[in-house]
């Protein structure tokens, strides 16, 4: 189970880097990072519309893989963590009750008499 966790973790990090790079390569209306990084390489290789469609499909696939890997990393227990079962016969409200705690310091409390204002 330890090896599976690390394989999924490595694939998750790889998908994260690929997702960021593909998003930055997409052309925007103002020509931002997509035109600065790739220039006309994608447009000349695939054509203008085909390059955008390819990047959008790749982004969707990588986003789906990102979600799958994130959920699977959450489900799989981390190696070295303690497996604590939370299913006990006591209800959760009874488990969270504080035990009777004796006070450490006894502070005497004096009741003050109420004074009437002279006004």
C-alpha positions in Angstrom: 0.0 0.0 0.0 3.0 2.3 0.6 4.2 2.0 -3.0 0.7 2.8 -4.4 0.5 5.9 -2.3 3.8 7.2 -3.6 3.0 6.3 -7.2 -0.2 8.2 -7.0 1.5 11.1 -5.3 4.2 11.3 -8.1 1.5 11.2 -10.8 -0.5 13.8 -9.0 2.5 16.2 -8.9 3.2 15.5 -12.6 -0.4 16.2 -13.5 -0.3 19.5 -11.5 2.8 20.7 -13.5 1.3 19.6 -16.8 -2.0 21.3 -16.0 -0.3 24.6 -15.1 1.8 24.5 -18.3 -1.2 23.7 -20.6 -3.2 26.5 -19.0 -0.4 28.9 -19.6 0.0 27.8 -23.2 -3.7 28.6 -24.1 -4.2 31.7 -26.1 -6.2 34.5 -24.5 -8.0 37.3 -26.2 -5.2 39.7 -25.3 -2.5 37.3 -26.3 -1.0 36.9 -22.8 1.3 34.1 -21.8 0.1 31.7 -24.5 1.5 33.8 -27.3 4.7 34.7 -25.4 5.6 31.1 -24.5 4.6 29.1 -27.6 4.5 31.8 -30.2 3.1 30.5 -33.5 4.4 27.0 -33.0 1.1 25.5 -32.1 -0.8 27.6 -34.6 1.5 26.6 -37.4 1.5 22.9 -36.4 -2.2 22.4 -35.8 -3.8 25.6 -37.2 -5.4 28.3 -35.1 -8.7 26.6 -34.2 -7.2 23.1 -33.9 -4.5 24.2 -31.4 -7.1 25.8 -29.2 -9.4 22.8 -29.3 -6.5 20.5 -28.6 -5.4 22.6 -25.6 -9.0 22.7 -24.2 -9.4 18.9 -24.5 -6.0 18.4 -22.9 -6.9 20.8 -20.1 -10.2 18.9 -19.5 -8.5 15.5 -19.3 -5.8 16.8 -17.0 -8.4 18.4 -14.8 -10.3 15.1 -14.5 -7.0 13.3 -13.6 -6.2 16.0 -11.0 -9.6 15.4 -9.3 -9.3 11.6 -9.5 -5.7 11.6 -8.0 -6.7 14.2 -5.3 -9.7 12.0 -4.2 -7.6 8.8 -4.3 -4.9 10.4 -2.2 -7.5 11.4 0.3 -8.9 7.9 0.5 -5.6 6.1 0.7 -4.1 6.3 4.1 -0.7 8.1 4.4 2.2 5.6 5.0 3.3 5.8 8.7 0.0 7.2 9.9 -1.9 5.5 12.7 -5.1 3.7 11.7 -7.5 4.8 14.5 -10.9 3.4 14.3 -13.6 5.9 15.2 -16.4 3.4 15.4 -17.1 2.7 19.1 -20.2 1.8 20.9 -20.4 5.2 22.6 -22.2 8.0 20.8 -20.1 10.9 19.8 -21.7 13.2 22.4 -20.8 10.9 25.2 -17.2 10.6 24.0 -16.7 14.3 23.9 -17.9 15.0 27.5 -15.3 16.2 29.9 -14.6 14.1 33.0 -15.2 15.6 36.4 -12.3 17.9 37.0 -11.6 19.1 40.5 -10.6 22.8 40.7 -6.9 23.4 41.2 -7.3 26.7 43.1 -10.1 27.5 45.4 -10.9 31.1 45.2 -13.2 32.5 47.9 -16.1 34.4 46.5 -17.7 37.2 48.6 -21.1 38.6 47.8 -21.1 42.3 47.9 -24.0 44.2 49.4 -25.8 46.3 46.9 -25.3 50.0 47.6 -28.0 52.4 46.9 -27.0 55.6 45.1 -27.6 58.8 47.0 -28.7 60.6 43.9 
